[in-house]
Amino acid sequence: MIDYSKILSPTVVNTPKSGIRKFFDLMESMDDVVGLTVGQPDFVTPWHIREAGITSLEKGKTYYTSNAGTLELRQEIVNYMSRRFHVNYVPEKEVIVTVGGSEAIDIALRACIEVGDEVIIPTPSFVCYAPLTALCGGVPVTLETKYEDKFKINPEALKAAITPKTKMLVLPYPNNPTGAIMTEDELRDIAEVIKDTNIVVLSDEIYAEMTYGRNHCSFASIDGMWERTIIASGFSKSYAMTGWRLGYICAPKELTEQMLKIHQYGIMSSPTTSQFAAIEALKNGDADIQMMVEEYNRRRRYIYNALKGLGIDSFEPEGAFYIFPNVGKFGMTSDEFCNRLINEQRCAIVPGSAFGAGGEGFARISYAYSIKHITQALERIEAFIKTL
Amino acid sequence: MNFELLKLLESDARLTPEQLSIMLDISVEKVRADIAELEAAGIILGYKTLIDWEKTERESVSAMIDVKLIPQRDSGFDRVAEKIYNYPEVKAVYLMSGGYDLSVLIEGKTMKEVAYFVAQKLATIDSVMSTATHFVLHKYKDTGVVYETGEVDERGNCN
């Protein structure tokens, strides 16, 4: 009989399952749950974008593209990055079209991280950075952000986390799960800390379009930072295209050249249909983004005020589509709070502890839902806290 | 003018002033005042409920009628349009460019009732030259709302 334990890589076996997965499994085992858990838009991909994908299929465009993606799409990505965020790249050399933002993050880490290299990961944050670092043999170094700092990176704390082994800083803003953003001035403070080091920054800007009240500032646009920034982004959130699995990397050619090898051997090329749809999105989708962002903004204000009305504090989120209320005052861990909420009132929100250090005492609520659905969920939350 | 308020009310008339105040980031008083002003100006004309009658027991049919007219001296098409829209069974009347003049949307209990209306009431109006009646077989989408979507939230929980 085969002994799988001798087959499997200990590094993979020792990688923990995603903490949010456990909670989602529990949720899916129950009926009548009103959830605010989903981390993706409730909008359908705008019809003109879907149609561009369909047309490409009708025309028989079912081949592999070049490894880095079609040049037309890379050109459109470059135009978009310049138009929206004032950062400039060369389409032939500095852009790779990836399978979602997730692959972008993966190949950025794999191109840079070796055994023993340290990667500074601010938390609470999306769950993939530490496991992907560990799979490269790297050492994830947690940089806990605080409610008092509106979950932004504190430059002093960052300075203290840097060691001679630090190779990379992950910059996950606008942030999932906290809704925090980093402004241009705040990014300058970060730049000040790292400018004389040899640290590269992986800036996960997948939520760049989802900011409220001010535009997103890309780290690559900060003076002197372009040469040390890898932007990972994609179409999922901004154009409601999660299922198309399409993202991209923008980075200096010395980095993309190496990342492209990993993408080339592991993926070949990103889905062709999705690439054609994405060209249409970038060319004619600005109004769609605006429509969706306006809608998220209304919901954001609605849920922020409603939670405040229930006596639950949260700092006002400025980006993404999550709010991260403080549930610590109810005398339970966030796990207990969320478990009781789902068991007693059939309302699901995600425990903040699933997003790493600093998340304990909080819960992630997604507002990528209709106002009607949000209202229904809030009624259940209200009913629950009245029993406490 | 508060276009955002209008857009929100157009999509859901049941949003309360309190909800609208939060969503638009203006005071409840301002919401109430804006709505009152828009109503007074005849911009907000009313609030209705969208009903899919096909799902009920109630029998109903609707038809779109293309009407060709002889324009009248002094009043053009206005007087005859008024004559037509005053009938309660007429749900909409539009003045059209192209091959005919008025498009009349009518609702009745039965096809017979609609036919009777066309033959007895509409066609007998002096300036009506001809009519062409098209019965509606099924409504897919009306006033921006898709009927029978049957859509459920299938989004996966994966991040």
HADDOCK unambig.tbl for C-alpha pairs under 7 A between the chains (distance, minus, plus):
assign (segid A and resid 24 and name CA) (segid B and resid 157 and name CA) 6.47 0.50 0.50
assign (segid A and resid 38 and name CA) (segid B and resid 157 and name CA) 5.33 0.50 0.50
assign (segid A and resid 39 and name CA) (segid B and resid 157 and name CA) 6.92 0.50 0.50
assign (segid A and resid 39 and name CA) (segid B and resid 159 and name CA) 5.55 0.50 0.50
assign (segid A and resid 298 and name CA) (segid B and resid 23 and name CA) 4.19 0.50 0.50
assign (segid A and resid 298 and name CA) (segid B and resid 24 and name CA) 6.47 0.50 0.50
assign (segid A and resid 299 and name CA) (segid B and resid 23 and name CA) 6.50 0.50 0.50
assign (segid A and resid 301 and name CA) (segid B and resid 22 and name CA) 5.91 0.50 0.50
assign (segid A and resid 301 and name CA) (segid B and resid 23 and name CA) 5.70 0.50 0.50
assign (segid A and resid 302 and name CA) (segid B and resid 22 and name CA) 5.42 0.50 0.50
assign (segid A and resid 302 and name CA) (segid B and resid 23 and name CA) 5.52 0.50 0.50
